[in-house]
Amino acid sequence: MKKSLLVILISATAFLTGCQTPSVTDSVLDNNGETQLQVRSYQSRVFDTTDKATVMRATIATLQDYGFIIRKTDYALGSISATRDIGGSHLYDEAALDPTRQTTLVTVTVLPKGKDRMVVRINAEFRQKPVREPKIYQDFFASLSKSLFLTAHSVD
């Protein structure tokens, strides 16, 4: 009896220690080999202005130009959340169950940087996975820069 209990105990210990599962922290904080600095460098741009409201309005307009629907804004936090659906069902109740639905979610933050600048950071997610293509962010910031330029020079 003691031998069979010992064998079971050793087998259970070997089984439990032999299988290492990835922790939740590993999967949540994984950046595919990129450092936080690398990710921030293509997700952020600094603009030479102190007018947070103008930057937020230009950001909202730029997102709308790309077909996003603004879901939530918070001026105090400098936060904008938006979504864009491509394909799939156009009926709201069926959209969540539709496998052809391609949803992009973005969160933008607009924060002061020093006394005379604003930093804009956009974070995008497509099909519940982070977007890691720097070109997508570069294109957004190019459009936002043009929008801010036109706003600053009173051209609509």
N, C-alpha and C positions, 0 to 999 in steps of 0.2 A: 504494500500500500504506500509506504514512504517512497519507494523507488518510482512508482507511477506518478505520484504527486510531484516529485522532483523533476521527472521528465517533462511533465506538463508545464511546470513553472519555467524550466529552461527553454522549452519550445515557445512559450508565450513571450518570454523576454526577447528571444532571438527574433521572433516575428515582429514585435513592436519596434525594436531598435533597428532592424534591418531595412525597414521601409521609411524613407524620409519623404514627407510630403512638403510641398512648398508652403510657406506660411502666407497668411493673408497680407502681411506687410510686404513680402517680396513681390506679390502680384500687383498690389495697389501702388506701390512706390517705384515700380520698374519703369525706367526711361529708355529701354532698348539700347543700353550702352551709352546714352548721351548724358552729359552732366546737366545739373540744373542751370548752370550758366549758359550752356549751349542752347537749351530749350528757351530760356528767357531771351536770349539774343535775337532769335527769329520771331518770337511772339510779342516783342515789345519795341516801341519807338518813342523817342522823346521829341516833343514839339515845343518850339520857342513861343510860348504864350502863357498867360496867367489866367485866361478866361476858360474856366472849367465848363461852364454852361455851353459855350460855343463849341468846344471840343466834343462834348456829349451830343449836342444836336448834329454836328457833322458826322459823328460816328453812327448815330441812328439813321441819318440820311444815306450814308454809305451802305450800311447793312440792308436798308430797304431797296437800294439800287441793285443789290445782289439777290433780291427776292426773299429776304428774311422777313419774318413777322416778329415784331418786337413783343415780347411776352411780359417783361418786367423791367422797370428802371428804378433806380434809387440814387437821387442826386447826392445825398449826404455821403453815401458809400462810394459814389462814382461808378456804379455798377449797371450794366445793361445785359439782359439775357434775351436771346432771340432764337428762333427755329426756322428751318426751311425743309419742306417735304418735297421730294421728287418722286413721281410715279406712285403706284399703289392706289388704294381706294381714296376717294374724296369724301367719303362719309366718315365723320369723326368716330363713331362707335366701332366701325370696322377697321379703322386705320391701325390700331394697336395690334391687331391680329394678322395684318397683311404682310406676308414675307417679301413682297416686292417693294415695300415702302422703304425709301432711303431718306432718313432724317439726319439733318445736320443741326447740331446745337452749338451755339457760341455764347461765351460769356466774355464781356469786355469790362475792364476796369480803367478808370481815368483818375489819376492821382497826381497831386502836385509833386514836383521834384525840384527842390530848392525854392528860390523866391520867384523865378521867372520862367519856369518851364512846367510842362505837363507830360507825364508818361502814360502811354496807352498800351495796355496789354490785352491781347485777344487769345482766347483758348478755345479751340474748336474740337468737336467730337462728331464723327460720322459712323453711323450704325453702332453706336455705343463703344467706339474705340477712338482714342485720341488721334488727332491729325498731326502727323510728324513731317509733313512736307513744307520746308521753308518757303518755297515758291508761292504757295497759297497765301501765306502770311504776308509775303513781300507784295503780292498783287493787292491785297486788302489795304496795306499801308500806303501804297502808291495812290490808290483811289482816295483814301482818307486825306492824304497830303493835298491832292488837287481840290478836294472839297473845302478844306481849310483855307487854301489859297484863294479860291473863288469867294468864300465867305468874307475873308479879310479885305478883299478888294471890291466888295459889294456887287458881285456878279452872281446872278441866280440862274 
